[in-house]
Amino acid sequence: MSRLKTRFDMLQAQNRAAFITYIQAGDPNRAVSTSILMGLPQAGADIIELGMPFTDPAADGPAIDQAAQRALHAGASTKQTLEMVREFRKQDNDTPIVLMGYFNPVYHYGVEQFCIDAGDAGIDGLIIVDLPPEEDEELRTPANKVGIDVIRLATPTSDEKRLPTILNGASGFIYYVAVAGVTGGKSATAVDIGEAVSNIKSHTDLPVAVGFGIRTAEQAAAVAARADGAVVGSAIVDMIEAGIQTDGTVKDTTVQQVLDFTRELADGVKTGRH
């Protein structure tokens, strides 16, 4: 059984949603990024999304775009991202890790070799935001072969005609993008999210996690009350950026502040269901 299924099953038995955190691998540098990654489970992260740095993250807003540029400037790469995961797995073999990013770095790495190396590193899922369902077999087949789930995205514009295509071949969970637009933008209403999640779940047994626009513990709690997972990315990335001084060095308190903020969000998710 995959780590993702094990984790969602465990949380369902506890009647609570998953708290899913996102950070950009290597932001603002490998050492700080690794320290944050290592601390996320103890700070309440149930599942970790790790961004693969890319020069042109078209679906992401300014916060994650800038995080990718900082990471690349500091020497981040797809290979380094997998090395970070291998390091993480030495201390934690239970917390699922999902790589999120774009197809270009995967293609340049070599799709089959990437899947083999990602599986060896301990990756559980892939979210490739610019690879539509109709075209992801090239990735999905070798990924599934090594036990990696390919997680599909649904959006407010995914109607009854489109949903079956999105769900066919999906595994792990469905990531519902709660608002149209880029990451870090406006927030959707709880009612809208609830209706969308119910609709998706009427078509699939997979868990549905909701992301885009969640910035506070209160918003996380509202989403957790209606979905199987709440994803927070830009707000955490903003906290990392706030810890970088004008000369480019990172404040000694940054890692702890990021993990403290993560813990607040996790507490919000835990109060989302009663």
C-alpha positions in Angstrom: 0.0 0.0 0.0 1.3 3.4 -0.9 2.3 6.0 1.7 -0.4 8.3 0.3 -3.2 5.8 0.7 -1.9 4.8 4.1 -1.9 8.4 5.3 -5.3 9.3 4.0 -6.8 6.1 5.4 -5.3 6.9 8.8 -6.6 10.4 8.8 -10.1 9.3 7.6 -10.2 6.9 10.6 -9.4 10.0 12.8 -12.1 12.0 11.0 -9.8 14.7 10.0 -8.4 16.2 6.8 -4.8 16.1 5.7 -2.7 19.2 6.1 -0.5 19.4 3.0 2.4 21.8 2.9 4.2 23.1 -0.1 7.8 24.5 -0.2 10.1 25.1 -3.2 13.1 22.7 -3.0 16.3 24.6 -2.5 14.7 27.9 -1.5 16.4 30.1 -0.4 19.3 27.6 -0.4 19.7 23.9 0.1 20.7 24.0 3.8 17.7 26.1 4.9 15.3 24.3 2.6 16.5 21.0 3.9 16.1 22.1 7.5 12.5 23.2 6.9 11.7 20.0 5.0 13.0 17.9 7.9 10.9 19.9 10.4 7.6 19.9 8.5 6.2 16.5 9.8 6.8 17.5 13.5 5.2 20.9 12.7 2.0 19.1 11.6 2.4 18.4 7.9 0.7 15.2 7.0 1.8 15.3 3.4 4.6 17.4 1.8 4.5 18.9 -1.7 8.0 19.7 -2.8 8.3 22.1 -5.7 10.8 21.3 -8.5 12.6 24.5 -9.4 11.9 25.7 -12.9 12.7 28.9 -14.8 9.2 29.5 -16.0 6.6 28.3 -13.5 3.6 29.6 -15.5 0.8 28.4 -13.2 2.4 30.0 -10.1 2.1 33.5 -8.8 4.9 35.9 -7.8 5.7 34.2 -4.4 6.5 30.8 -5.8 8.0 32.2 -9.0 10.5 34.2 -7.0 11.1 31.2 -4.7 12.0 29.1 -7.8 14.4 31.8 -9.0 16.1 32.0 -5.6 16.5 28.3 -5.5 17.9 28.1 -9.0 20.3 31.0 -8.2 21.5 29.0 -5.2 22.2 26.0 -7.4 19.0 24.0 -7.1 18.2 21.3 -9.7 16.0 18.3 -10.2 18.9 16.0 -9.1 19.4 18.1 -6.0 15.7 17.9 -5.2 15.8 14.1 -5.3 18.9 14.2 -3.1 17.0 16.2 -0.5 14.3 13.6 -0.5 16.8 10.8 0.0 18.2 12.7 3.0 14.6 13.2 4.3 13.9 9.4 4.0 16.8 8.6 6.3 14.8 10.1 9.2 11.2 9.7 8.0 9.9 6.8 6.0 6.2 7.5 6.6 5.3 11.0 5.5 4.3 11.1 1.9 6.2 13.4 -0.5 4.7 14.7 -3.7 6.8 16.5 -6.3 5.0 19.4 -7.9 6.2 21.2 -11.0 6.4 21.3 -14.7 7.2 18.7 -17.4 10.2 20.5 -18.9 12.7 19.4 -16.2 11.3 15.9 -16.2 11.6 15.6 -20.0 15.2 16.9 -19.9 16.1 14.5 -17.1 14.7 11.6 -19.2 11.1 10.6 -18.2 11.8 6.9 -17.5 15.1 7.6 -15.6 13.4 10.4 -13.6 10.6 8.0 -12.5 13.2 5.3 -11.5 15.3 7.8 -9.6 12.3 9.4 -8.0 11.0 6.1 -6.9 14.4 5.2 -5.5 14.5 8.5 -3.6 11.2 7.9 -1.9 8.8 10.0 -3.9 5.1 9.0 -3.6 3.3 11.2 -6.1 3.8 13.7 -9.0 1.8 16.8 -9.8 2.8 18.1 -13.2 0.7 21.1 -13.7 1.3 21.7 -17.5 0.7 18.0 -18.5 -3.0 17.4 -19.4 -4.5 14.0 -18.8 -4.7 13.3 -22.5 -0.9 13.6 -22.7 0.4 12.2 -19.4 0.6 8.5 -20.3 4.3 9.1 -21.2 4.9 9.9 -17.6 2.1 8.0 -15.9 3.1 4.5 -17.2 6.7 4.6 -15.9 5.6 6.4 -12.7 3.0 3.9 -11.9 5.4 1.1 -12.7 7.6 2.2 -9.7 4.7 2.9 -7.4 4.4 6.6 -7.9 0.9 8.2 -8.2 0.2 10.8 -10.9 -2.1 13.3 -9.2 -4.5 15.1 -11.5 -5.8 18.7 -11.1 -9.5 19.7 -11.2 -10.6 23.3 -11.4 -13.8 25.4 -11.1 -14.1 25.0 -14.9 -13.9 21.2 -14.8 -17.5 20.4 -15.8 -19.4 17.1 -16.0 -18.0 16.5 -19.5 -14.4 17.2 -18.5 -14.3 15.4 -15.1 -14.3 11.8 -16.4 -11.2 12.6 -18.5 -9.4 14.1 -15.4 -10.3 11.1 -13.2 -9.5 8.3 -15.7 -6.1 7.1 -14.7 -5.7 9.4 -11.7 -4.3 8.0 -8.5 -3.2 9.2 -5.0 -5.7 12.0 -4.7 -7.3 14.7 -6.7 -6.0 18.2 -6.3 -8.8 20.7 -6.6 -7.6 24.2 -7.6 -10.1 26.3 -5.8 -9.8 29.4 -7.8 -9.1 30.2 -11.5 -5.7 31.8 -11.9 -2.2 31.5 -10.4 -1.1 30.3 -6.9 -1.2 32.8 -4.1 -4.2 34.7 -5.4 -7.7 35.2 -4.1 -9.6 32.7 -2.0 -12.7 30.8 -2.9 -15.7 30.7 -0.6 -16.3 27.7 1.7 -19.7 27.1 0.1 -18.1 27.0 -3.4 -15.4 24.6 -2.2 -17.9 22.3 -0.5 -20.1 22.0 -3.6 -17.1 21.4 -5.9 -15.6 18.7 -3.6 -19.0 16.9 -3.3 -19.3 16.9 -7.0 -15.9 15.5 -7.6 -16.4 12.8 -4.9 -19.6 11.7 -6.6 -17.4 10.6 -9.5 -14.4 9.0 -7.7 -13.4 7.3 -4.5 -10.1 9.2 -4.4 -9.5 11.8 -1.7 -9.9 15.4 -2.8 -7.4 18.0 -1.5 -8.0 21.7 -2.0 -5.3 24.3 -2.6 -4.8 27.9 -3.9 -5.7 30.8 -1.7 -5.4 29.3 1.8 -3.3 31.7 3.9 -4.6 31.5 7.5 -5.5 28.8 10.0 -9.1 29.9 9.8 -9.2 29.4 6.0 -7.4 26.0 6.4 -10.1 25.0 9.0 -12.9 25.9 6.7 -11.4 23.9 3.8 -10.6 20.9 6.1 -14.3 20.8 7.1 -15.3 20.2 3.5 -12.4 18.3 1.9 -10.0 15.5 2.5 -7.0 17.8 2.5 -6.0 21.4 2.7 -2.9 22.6 0.8 -1.0 25.7 1.9 1.9 26.9 -0.3 2.3 30.6 -1.1 1.7 31.6 2.6 4.6 29.4 3.7 6.8 30.5 0.9 6.1 34.1 1.8 7.3 33.4 5.3 10.5 32.0 4.0 11.0 35.1 1.8 10.4 37.3 4.9 13.4 35.6 6.6 15.8 36.7 3.9 17.8 39.8 4.7 18.6 42.5 2.1 22.2 41.2 1.7 20.8 37.8 0.8 21.7 36.0 4.0 19.0 34.2 6.0 18.0 35.1 9.5 18.9 32.5 12.1 15.2 32.6 13.2 13.8 31.8 9.8 13.5 28.1 10.0 11.8 28.2 13.4 9.4 30.9 12.3 8.4 29.0 9.2 7.8 25.8 11.3 5.9 27.8 14.0 3.6 29.2 11.3 3.2 25.7 9.8 2.1 24.5 13.2 -0.6 27.2 13.5 -2.0 26.2 10.1 -1.9 22.5 11.1 -3.9 23.3 14.2 -6.4 25.0 12.0 -6.8 22.0 9.9 -7.2 19.8 12.9 -10.1 21.9 14.2 -11.8 21.8 10.8 -13.9 18.7 11.7 -15.6 17.7 14.9 
